[in-house]
Amino acid sequence: MKKVWIVGGLVAASLALGTLIVAGHDLLTPPDAAPGKARSSGLPWQVDSLPGGASKVMGLTLAPSGSTLGSASGSMQVASTLADAQQQWGQAMQIAIIAAPGEDGLLEAFVDPASAGFITGKVIITAQLPNAEIRAMRERAIKSEFMESTTRKYTLTPADLQTALKAPITALSFIPQANLDADTVVARFGTPAERVRSNGHLEHFLYPAKGLDLALDSEGKELLQYVAPAEFDKLLQPLMKPAAASASSALTSASQP
């Protein structure tokens, strides 16, 4: 869990969505679509580019690590905090440390259900704190419990929860209730800069300018992962590793007598 693009145990737990299946067309058209009605905001495809490599999605600002407000050029942005997310989605938002064995863990928040405009789904938010503070919070945790396999969830003390609410958001993931298809994705999000297939049923639609990796899964639920556009490599690098490993393996095999 040392990389912000790795969605912790909360994602795995959230994959058990309800049995309701919504056609992709439903994602294209709001239920109240009619001439003269106000345009919905905060939708998953409405990503605003901001100065300094930041972006705004679902009402929250994702800024590059270390950004500050009020620079001489006015080009820097401050990331939204977990408190901002809580203000948007309410007290139902769960905050915890999620950690695999041998790792410090990540500060994450989970919202279910979460509304993004007229779209509903589940949201997983990753926020940034120093590793030493993460470890201290784990030691003070009210309780810890297994989520899946050996991944643990640590429930924070009230004091640590207040500290966590001030932490800047570094990544946001959204699992829509609606089932998407490639045509729907392109129609709403635009033509991706690149499409990468990681296996027979999972294809990534990459939007560097939006800081978005949209994983389209023909056998499961779709996953939208957002980071600040300036940090898009954090989403891209894991996708390139399998290809690099495959190429290396092929080269090694070709060199055998």
C-alpha positions as CSV (number, residue, x, y, z in Angstrom):
1,M,0.0,0.0,0.0
2,K,2.9,2.3,-0.7
3,K,1.3,3.7,-3.9
4,V,-1.8,5.9,-3.9
5,W,-3.2,4.2,-6.9
6,I,-3.5,0.9,-5.0
7,V,-7.0,0.9,-3.6
8,G,-6.9,-0.9,-0.3
9,G,-9.1,-3.5,1.2
10,L,-12.0,-1.1,1.1
11,V,-12.2,-1.5,-2.7
12,A,-12.2,-5.3,-2.5
13,A,-14.9,-5.2,0.2
14,S,-16.9,-2.7,-1.9
15,L,-17.0,-5.0,-5.0
16,A,-20.1,-6.9,-3.6
17,L,-22.6,-4.4,-5.1
18,G,-26.3,-4.9,-5.2
19,T,-28.0,-7.0,-7.8
20,L,-29.5,-4.0,-9.6
21,I,-28.0,-3.7,-13.0
22,V,-28.4,-0.3,-14.8
23,A,-27.8,-0.1,-18.5
24,G,-25.0,2.1,-19.8
25,H,-27.6,4.5,-21.4
26,D,-28.8,5.4,-17.9
27,L,-25.4,6.9,-17.2
28,L,-25.7,9.1,-20.2
29,T,-29.1,10.6,-19.4
30,P,-30.1,12.1,-16.1
31,P,-33.5,11.0,-14.8
32,D,-34.8,14.6,-14.9
33,A,-33.3,15.4,-18.4
34,A,-35.6,18.0,-20.0
35,P,-35.1,21.3,-21.8
36,G,-34.6,24.2,-19.5
37,K,-33.6,22.2,-16.4
38,A,-30.3,23.0,-14.6
39,R,-27.3,21.0,-15.7
40,S,-26.1,18.4,-13.1
41,S,-22.7,19.0,-11.5
42,G,-20.2,16.8,-9.8
43,L,-20.6,14.0,-12.3
44,P,-17.7,11.5,-12.8
45,W,-16.8,12.8,-16.2
46,Q,-16.9,16.4,-15.2
47,V,-13.2,16.9,-14.4
48,D,-11.9,20.5,-14.3
49,S,-8.3,21.2,-14.9
50,L,-6.7,23.6,-12.5
51,P,-3.4,25.5,-12.5
52,G,-0.3,23.7,-11.3
53,G,-1.4,20.2,-12.4
54,A,-4.4,20.0,-10.1
55,S,-8.0,19.1,-10.9
56,K,-11.4,19.2,-9.4
57,V,-13.7,16.2,-9.5
58,M,-16.9,15.5,-7.7
59,G,-16.5,18.8,-5.9
60,L,-13.1,17.9,-4.5
61,T,-9.6,19.3,-5.5
62,L,-6.8,16.9,-6.1
63,A,-3.5,18.8,-6.1
64,P,0.1,17.5,-6.5
65,S,1.8,16.6,-3.2
66,G,3.2,19.6,-1.5
67,S,1.1,22.2,-3.3
68,T,0.4,25.5,-1.5
69,L,-2.0,28.3,-2.0
70,G,-1.0,31.8,-2.8
71,S,2.2,31.3,-4.7
72,A,3.6,34.3,-6.6
73,S,2.4,32.9,-9.9
74,G,-0.9,31.9,-8.5
75,S,-0.5,28.6,-10.1
76,M,-0.6,26.3,-7.1
77,Q,-3.6,24.7,-5.5
78,V,-4.4,23.2,-2.1
79,A,-5.9,19.7,-2.1
80,S,-9.3,19.2,-0.5
81,T,-9.2,17.4,2.9
82,L,-11.2,14.5,4.3
83,A,-13.2,17.1,6.2
84,D,-14.3,18.6,2.8
85,A,-15.3,15.1,1.7
86,Q,-17.2,14.6,4.9
87,Q,-19.0,17.9,4.4
88,Q,-20.1,16.7,1.0
89,W,-21.1,13.1,1.8
90,G,-22.0,13.3,5.5
91,Q,-21.2,11.5,8.7
92,A,-21.8,8.1,7.0
93,M,-18.2,8.4,5.6
94,Q,-16.0,5.8,7.3
95,I,-12.3,6.7,8.0
96,A,-9.6,4.1,8.9
97,I,-6.1,3.0,8.3
98,I,-5.9,0.1,5.9
99,A,-2.7,-1.9,6.0
100,A,-1.2,-5.1,4.5
101,P,1.5,-7.0,6.5
102,G,4.8,-5.3,6.5
103,E,3.4,-2.0,5.3
104,D,2.6,1.2,7.2
105,G,-0.8,1.4,5.5
106,L,-2.9,4.2,4.0
107,L,-5.4,6.6,5.5
108,E,-8.6,5.9,3.6
109,A,-12.2,6.9,3.7
110,F,-15.2,4.9,2.3
111,V,-18.6,6.2,1.4
112,D,-21.5,3.9,0.4
113,P,-23.8,5.0,-1.1
114,A,-22.2,8.1,-2.6
115,S,-23.8,10.4,-5.1
116,A,-21.8,12.0,-8.0
117,G,-24.4,14.2,-9.5
118,F,-27.2,11.9,-10.5
119,I,-24.9,8.9,-10.5
120,T,-24.7,6.6,-7.5
121,G,-21.9,4.3,-6.4
122,K,-19.2,3.8,-3.9
123,V,-16.3,6.1,-3.2
124,I,-12.9,5.3,-1.7
125,I,-10.7,8.3,-0.8
126,T,-7.0,8.2,0.0
127,A,-5.5,10.9,2.1
128,Q,-1.9,11.8,2.9
129,L,-0.2,11.7,6.3
130,P,3.5,11.0,7.2
131,N,4.3,7.4,7.6
132,A,5.4,7.9,11.2
133,E,2.0,9.4,12.0
134,I,0.2,6.5,10.3
135,R,2.2,4.0,12.4
136,A,1.3,5.9,15.6
137,M,-2.4,6.0,14.7
138,R,-2.3,2.2,14.2
139,E,-0.7,1.7,17.6
140,R,-3.4,3.8,19.3
141,A,-6.3,2.3,17.3
142,I,-9.5,1.5,19.1
143,K,-9.6,-1.9,17.3
144,S,-8.3,-3.7,14.3
145,E,-10.0,-6.3,12.2
146,F,-9.3,-8.4,9.1
147,M,-11.0,-7.2,5.9
148,E,-9.8,-9.8,3.4
149,S,-6.9,-12.1,3.4
150,T,-4.3,-10.5,5.7
151,T,-5.3,-6.8,5.1
152,R,-6.3,-5.1,8.3
153,K,-8.6,-2.1,9.1
154,Y,-7.6,0.1,12.1
155,T,-10.4,2.1,13.7
156,L,-9.0,5.5,14.8
157,T,-9.4,7.2,18.2
158,P,-11.6,10.3,18.3
159,A,-8.5,12.5,18.6
160,D,-6.8,10.8,15.7
161,L,-10.0,11.1,13.7
162,Q,-9.9,14.8,14.0
163,T,-6.3,14.8,12.8
164,A,-7.2,12.6,9.9
165,L,-10.0,15.0,8.8
166,K,-7.3,17.6,8.1
167,A,-5.3,15.3,5.8
168,P,-5.2,16.3,2.1
169,I,-6.8,14.0,-0.4
170,T,-4.3,12.4,-2.8
171,A,-6.6,10.0,-4.8
172,L,-10.3,9.3,-5.3
173,S,-11.8,6.1,-6.6
174,F,-15.4,5.6,-7.7
175,I,-17.3,2.4,-8.4
176,P,-20.5,3.3,-10.2
177,Q,-23.6,1.2,-9.6
178,A,-24.3,1.4,-13.4
179,N,-22.6,-1.0,-15.7
180,L,-20.6,0.7,-18.4
181,D,-19.4,-0.3,-21.8
182,A,-16.8,1.1,-24.1
183,D,-19.3,3.2,-26.2
184,T,-20.7,4.8,-23.0
185,V,-17.2,5.6,-21.7
186,V,-16.1,7.3,-24.9
187,A,-19.4,9.2,-25.3
188,R,-19.1,10.7,-21.8
189,F,-15.4,10.9,-21.0
190,G,-14.2,11.4,-24.5
191,T,-11.6,9.5,-26.5
192,P,-8.9,8.2,-24.2
193,A,-5.2,9.1,-24.8
194,E,-4.5,5.3,-24.6
195,R,-6.3,2.0,-24.0
196,V,-4.4,-0.7,-22.2
197,R,-5.7,-4.2,-21.8
198,S,-4.3,-5.9,-18.7
199,N,-6.1,-9.2,-19.2
200,G,-8.9,-10.8,-21.2
201,H,-11.7,-8.9,-19.4
202,L,-10.1,-5.8,-18.0
203,E,-9.3,-2.7,-20.1
204,H,-8.0,0.6,-18.9
205,F,-9.1,3.9,-20.6
206,L,-6.4,6.4,-19.8
207,Y,-7.0,10.2,-19.5
208,P,-3.8,11.9,-18.4
209,A,-5.2,15.4,-18.7
210,K,-8.0,14.4,-16.3
211,G,-5.7,12.3,-14.0
212,L,-8.1,9.4,-14.6
213,D,-7.7,5.7,-15.2
214,L,-11.1,4.1,-16.0
215,A,-10.9,0.3,-15.7
216,L,-13.7,-1.3,-17.7
217,D,-14.3,-4.9,-16.5
218,S,-16.5,-7.1,-18.7
219,E,-16.8,-9.6,-15.8
220,G,-17.1,-7.3,-12.8
221,K,-17.6,-3.7,-11.8
222,E,-15.9,-0.7,-13.3
223,L,-13.4,1.3,-11.3
224,L,-12.6,5.0,-11.9
225,Q,-9.3,6.2,-10.2
226,Y,-8.5,9.9,-10.1
227,V,-5.3,11.6,-9.0
228,A,-3.9,15.1,-9.8
229,P,-3.1,15.2,-13.5
230,A,0.5,16.2,-12.6
231,E,0.8,12.8,-10.8
232,F,-0.8,10.7,-13.5
233,D,2.3,8.5,-13.7
234,K,1.3,7.0,-10.4
235,L,-1.6,5.4,-12.2
236,L,0.3,4.6,-15.4
237,Q,3.4,2.9,-14.0
238,P,1.6,-0.2,-12.6
239,L,0.0,-0.8,-16.0
240,M,3.3,-0.6,-17.8
241,K,5.0,-3.1,-15.5
242,P,3.2,-6.2,-16.8
243,A,4.1,-5.3,-20.4
244,A,7.7,-4.6,-19.5
245,A,7.9,-8.0,-17.6
246,S,6.4,-9.8,-20.6
247,A,8.8,-8.2,-23.0
248,S,11.7,-9.1,-20.7
249,S,10.5,-12.7,-20.5
250,A,10.2,-12.9,-24.3
251,L,13.7,-11.5,-24.7
252,T,15.1,-14.0,-22.2
253,S,13.4,-16.9,-24.0
254,A,14.6,-15.8,-27.4
255,S,18.2,-15.7,-26.1
256,Q,18.0,-19.4,-24.9
257,P,20.0,-21.9,-27.0
